[in-house]
């Protein structure tokens, strides 16, 4: 069965039942299919996607976090807490480090950004951090902010503005980049680097796959 077949069977909205994210997931997660990885998903709702991951990644350890009282899914560990609460993330981190982290939680930009900053250190080198439902960044009645691309207060940024800026870090290699006084630094000085040693930032409709550099040391 394809990942989408399993997703439809489980009833997750990641499947062709709604968002149709699973062909992209299958492409990016194929190398982990039989590997003993640990996968974390933020926002588990009724557990449909956790059941899908459990069946598609039989050797994986599956962990979930949700702000509602956790449900029970056989073969998975589900914790209770807010995605941007450092204490909750600390409890989650005890189950890491993680090879795959998926954010399908609030879709509130400030919380999504906070989760990424808190969890990035717990992502393995070469691992994937995946953020879903990015179209929410363009809903002005809920999340929009006209100053999102320029406001220095990151709590006001949309997640799309944050990710577009994060893509610049793919072009910055902190291990080989010229010294700060080198004129070749003029367009991307070290002071603008956010500290994420990244290999790739890949956008698909509604979703982004962020790959940590294999040589990252944290």
C-alpha positions in Angstrom: 0.0 0.0 0.0 1.1 3.5 -0.7 1.4 6.1 2.1 -1.7 7.7 0.7 -3.6 4.4 0.8 -2.7 4.1 4.5 -3.7 7.7 5.1 -7.1 7.2 3.5 -7.6 4.0 5.5 -6.7 5.9 8.7 -8.8 8.9 7.8 -6.1 11.5 8.1 -6.6 14.9 6.3 -3.0 14.6 5.1 -4.3 12.2 2.5 -6.2 12.7 -0.7 -9.3 12.9 1.4 -8.4 16.6 1.8 -4.9 18.1 1.6 -3.1 15.5 -0.5 0.3 16.0 1.3 1.2 12.3 1.3 2.9 12.0 -2.1 5.4 14.6 -0.9 5.8 12.9 2.4 6.4 9.6 0.7 9.1 11.1 -1.4 10.9 12.8 1.5 10.5 10.0 4.1 11.2 7.0 1.8 14.8 6.6 3.1 13.4 6.0 6.6 10.8 3.4 5.7 12.6 0.5 7.5 14.8 2.5 9.8 14.5 2.7 13.6 13.9 6.4 13.7 11.9 8.5 16.2 9.1 10.6 14.7 7.4 13.4 16.6 4.1 14.9 15.5 2.7 18.1 17.1 -1.1 18.1 17.0 -2.6 14.6 16.9 -6.3 15.3 17.0 -8.0 11.9 16.8 -4.7 10.0 16.2 -5.4 9.2 12.5 -2.0 10.3 11.3 -0.2 8.6 14.1 -1.8 5.3 13.2 -0.7 5.9 9.6 2.9 6.6 10.6 2.9 3.5 12.9 1.8 1.3 10.0 4.1 2.9 7.3 7.2 3.1 9.5 7.1 -0.2 11.3 10.5 0.2 12.9 9.9 3.7 14.1 9.1 5.1 17.6 6.1 7.4 17.2 5.6 10.3 19.6 2.8 12.8 19.6 2.0 16.1 21.5 -1.4 17.7 21.8 -2.9 20.5 23.9 -6.0 18.5 24.5 -6.1 15.6 26.9 -4.2 12.9 25.1 -5.9 10.0 23.5 -4.5 6.5 23.3 -3.1 5.0 20.1 -1.6 1.5 20.2 2.1 1.6 19.7 2.5 5.3 20.1 3.3 7.7 22.9 1.2 10.8 23.2 1.9 13.6 25.6 -0.2 16.6 26.8 0.9 20.2 26.4 1.1 23.3 24.4 3.4 23.3 21.4 5.2 26.5 22.5 5.5 25.7 26.2 9.2 25.1 27.0 8.2 22.7 29.8 6.0 20.6 27.5 8.8 20.6 24.9 11.2 19.5 27.6 9.1 16.5 28.4 8.8 15.7 24.6 12.6 16.1 24.2 13.1 13.2 26.7 11.9 10.9 23.9 14.3 12.3 21.3 16.4 13.1 19.5 14.2 12.9 16.5 14.8 12.1 12.9 11.4 13.6 11.8 9.4 16.3 13.4 6.0 17.3 12.0 4.1 20.4 13.1 0.3 19.9 12.4 -0.8 21.7 15.5 -2.2 25.2 16.0 -1.1 26.8 12.6 -0.7 30.0 14.6 2.5 31.6 13.3 3.9 32.6 16.6 3.4 29.2 18.1 4.8 27.5 15.0 7.9 29.6 15.1 8.4 29.0 18.8 8.0 25.2 18.4 10.7 25.2 15.6 13.1 27.2 17.7 12.6 25.0 20.8 12.7 21.7 18.9 15.4 22.3 16.3 18.2 21.4 18.8 16.5 18.0 19.3 16.4 17.2 15.6 19.2 14.8 14.4 21.7 16.0 11.9 20.2 15.3 8.4 16.8 15.1 9.9 13.5 16.6 8.6 11.3 19.3 10.3 8.0 19.5 8.4 5.4 22.3 8.8 1.9 21.8 7.4 -1.0 24.1 6.4 1.1 27.1 5.5 -1.8 28.6 3.5 -3.0 29.8 6.9 -0.3 32.5 6.7 -2.4 34.2 4.0 -5.7 34.4 6.0 -5.8 38.1 7.1 -8.8 37.6 9.3 -7.0 35.1 11.5 -3.2 35.3 11.1 -2.4 38.0 8.6 -0.1 40.9 9.4 0.8 43.6 6.7 4.2 44.1 8.3 5.0 40.4 8.5 8.0 40.6 6.1 9.6 43.6 7.8 8.6 43.7 11.4 11.6 43.0 13.7 9.4 41.5 16.3 9.4 37.8 15.3 6.2 37.2 17.3 4.5 39.3 14.5 5.9 37.4 11.6 3.8 34.9 9.7 5.4 31.5 9.4 5.8 31.9 5.7 7.8 35.1 6.2 9.9 33.3 8.7 10.5 30.3 6.4 11.4 32.5 3.4 14.0 34.2 5.6 15.1 30.8 6.9 15.8 29.7 3.4 18.7 32.2 3.3 20.5 30.0 5.9 20.8 27.2 3.4 23.2 29.5 1.5 25.3 30.2 4.6 27.8 27.6 5.7 29.1 28.6 9.1 32.1 26.2 8.8 33.5 27.6 5.5 32.0 31.1 5.1 34.4 34.0 4.8 35.5 36.0 7.8 33.1 38.9 8.9 35.4 41.5 7.3 35.6 39.8 3.9 33.8 41.9 1.3 32.1 38.8 -0.1 30.1 38.8 3.1 28.4 42.1 2.1 25.1 40.6 1.0 24.8 38.0 3.8 26.9 39.0 6.8 27.3 36.5 9.6 25.3 38.7 11.9 22.1 37.8 10.0 22.6 34.1 10.3 19.9 32.6 12.6 22.2 29.8 13.7 20.4 26.9 11.8 22.9 24.9 9.8 20.5 23.8 7.1 20.8 21.6 4.0 17.5 22.4 2.3 14.2 24.3 2.7 11.6 22.8 0.2 8.2 24.2 -0.3 5.1 22.4 -1.7 1.6 23.7 -1.6 0.7 24.1 2.0 3.8 22.4 3.4 7.5 22.9 3.9 10.3 20.4 4.4 13.3 21.7 6.3 16.4 19.5 6.4 19.0 19.9 9.0 22.5 19.8 7.6 24.2 16.4 8.1 27.2 18.1 9.6 25.2 20.2 12.0 26.6 20.0 15.6 23.3 20.8 17.4 
